[in-house]
Amino acid sequence: MLSVYWFRSSMFHSGLVYLTEDASHDAVIELINEEAFGPGRHTRAAARIREQGPHDRSLSFICTDNGETIASVRMTPVLAGGVQGHLLGPLAVRPSHKNRGIGRELVRIAIEAARRKGSEGVILIGDPPYYMPLGFEKVAYQALAFPGPVDPNRVLVVPLADDVHDRLKGVIAWRDCGAKMPAAADEAPDRAYA
Ligand SMILES: CC(C)(COP(=O)(O)OP(=O)(O)OC[C@H]1O[C@@H](n2cnc3c(N)ncnc32)[C@H](O)[C@@H]1OP(=O)(O)O)[C@@H](O)C(=O)NCCC(=O)NCCS
């Protein structure tokens, strides 16, 4: 099945193509995340949530430059207090491709895909100066309990439903939303987003 949601001619002209992640990307995504975050990445609170269950490949994206995967964003279904949302991350862009707008574009695509899928909010732990211009808002101080220490000032959300801030209170944990993790052979490799 070919799903082309939107195009940006400038992105095509530059050789950058945005694709839905599939299992064939796992190894290179692991390398990109290792390069960006180092070995300590597995001990972070967000990583502990991601260990609880699979991410949703249908909302996770890569960017390729002339066929080489150079950036990735993943989305994991979570129940955050009373909000059925998604945890965004890791987001990583290879050093060779930073500051070209790729990180912002991956975030934009992931949020839009989550909105289309009916997510109630996209949550992350990250730097407010980077994410707030992309639509993220601060979650009330210490409103969410993560499975590990977090800086409460870095807990952000894009609300995609009513009363999200009121309902973002309590534990945040992986949520079973029935997202499949199909093998690479089952997936269409040509879903392009740009
Ligand atoms: C953070 C990251 C994803 C940004 O990706 P990118 O494609 O280089 O970023 P973009 O091109 O979309 O945006 C670049 C702008 O964001 C700014 N920026 C980058 N990282 C930032 C940060 N942590 N805080 C604030 N601003 C940041 C840049 O200075 C630049 O600003 P400018 O447009 O005014 O020049 C990338 O640098 C990366 O992979 N870093 C290592 C992993 C990481 O920290 N991931 C995010 C976890 S919260």
PDBQT file of the ligand as one rigid body, heavy atoms in Angstrom, charges set to zero:
ROOT
HETATM    1  C1  LIG A 201      18.181  18.170  18.923  1.00  0.00    +0.000 C 
HETATM    2  C2  LIG A 201      18.246  17.690  17.476  1.00  0.00    +0.000 C 
HETATM    3  C3  LIG A 201      17.257  16.558  17.279  1.00  0.00    +0.000 C 
HETATM    4  C4  LIG A 201      17.881  18.860  16.586  1.00  0.00    +0.000 C 
HETATM    5  O1  LIG A 201      17.824  18.407  15.251  1.00  0.00    +0.000 OA
HETATM    6  P1  LIG A 201      18.217  19.366  14.018  1.00  0.00    +0.000 P 
HETATM    7  O2  LIG A 201      17.700  18.761  12.791  1.00  0.00    +0.000 OA
HETATM    8  O3  LIG A 201      19.659  19.676  14.088  1.00  0.00    +0.000 OA
HETATM    9  O4  LIG A 201      17.410  20.685  14.437  1.00  0.00    +0.000 OA
HETATM   10  P2  LIG A 201      16.649  21.685  13.463  1.00  0.00    +0.000 P 
HETATM   11  O5  LIG A 201      17.461  21.906  12.238  1.00  0.00    +0.000 OA
HETATM   12  O6  LIG A 201      15.250  21.256  13.312  1.00  0.00    +0.000 OA
HETATM   13  O7  LIG A 201      16.650  22.998  14.361  1.00  0.00    +0.000 OA
HETATM   14  C5  LIG A 201      17.836  23.676  14.527  1.00  0.00    +0.000 C 
HETATM   15  C6  LIG A 201      17.619  24.810  15.512  1.00  0.00    +0.000 C 
HETATM   16  O8  LIG A 201      17.328  24.251  16.804  1.00  0.00    +0.000 OA
HETATM   17  C7  LIG A 201      18.291  24.711  17.729  1.00  0.00    +0.000 C 
HETATM   18  N1  LIG A 201      18.513  23.646  18.704  1.00  0.00    +0.000 N 
HETATM   19  C8  LIG A 201      19.057  22.435  18.492  1.00  0.00    +0.000 A 
HETATM   20  N2  LIG A 201      19.097  21.746  19.639  1.00  0.00    +0.000 NA
HETATM   21  C9  LIG A 201      18.545  22.548  20.581  1.00  0.00    +0.000 A 
HETATM   22  C10 LIG A 201      18.302  22.404  21.960  1.00  0.00    +0.000 A 
HETATM   23  N3  LIG A 201      18.630  21.304  22.621  1.00  0.00    +0.000 N 
HETATM   24  N4  LIG A 201      17.710  23.432  22.611  1.00  0.00    +0.000 NA
HETATM   25  C11 LIG A 201      17.376  24.559  21.974  1.00  0.00    +0.000 A 
HETATM   26  N5  LIG A 201      17.586  24.758  20.664  1.00  0.00    +0.000 NA
HETATM   27  C12 LIG A 201      18.169  23.756  19.974  1.00  0.00    +0.000 A 
HETATM   28  C13 LIG A 201      19.519  25.019  16.884  1.00  0.00    +0.000 C 
HETATM   29  O9  LIG A 201      20.363  25.912  17.537  1.00  0.00    +0.000 OA
HETATM   30  C14 LIG A 201      18.870  25.627  15.660  1.00  0.00    +0.000 C 
HETATM   31  O10 LIG A 201      18.470  26.947  15.938  1.00  0.00    +0.000 OA
HETATM   32  P3  LIG A 201      18.310  28.034  14.745  1.00  0.00    +0.000 P 
HETATM   33  O11 LIG A 201      17.249  27.538  13.816  1.00  0.00    +0.000 OA
HETATM   34  O12 LIG A 201      17.910  29.290  15.468  1.00  0.00    +0.000 OA
HETATM   35  O13 LIG A 201      19.660  28.116  14.101  1.00  0.00    +0.000 OA
HETATM   36  C15 LIG A 201      19.675  17.239  17.095  1.00  0.00    +0.000 C 
HETATM   37  O14 LIG A 201      20.585  18.282  17.367  1.00  0.00    +0.000 OA
HETATM   38  C16 LIG A 201      20.136  15.979  17.811  1.00  0.00    +0.000 C 
HETATM   39  O15 LIG A 201      19.968  14.870  17.298  1.00  0.00    +0.000 OA
HETATM   40  N6  LIG A 201      20.749  16.146  19.006  1.00  0.00    +0.000 N 
HETATM   41  C17 LIG A 201      21.225  15.025  19.772  1.00  0.00    +0.000 C 
HETATM   42  C18 LIG A 201      20.076  14.237  20.366  1.00  0.00    +0.000 C 
HETATM   43  C19 LIG A 201      19.104  15.097  21.134  1.00  0.00    +0.000 C 
HETATM   44  O16 LIG A 201      19.502  15.945  21.938  1.00  0.00    +0.000 OA
HETATM   45  N7  LIG A 201      17.790  14.871  20.865  1.00  0.00    +0.000 N 
HETATM   46  C20 LIG A 201      16.723  15.618  21.462  1.00  0.00    +0.000 C 
HETATM   47  C21 LIG A 201      16.405  15.088  22.793  1.00  0.00    +0.000 C 
HETATM   48  S1  LIG A 201      15.447  16.264  23.725  1.00  0.00    +0.000 SA
ENDROOT
TORSDOF 0
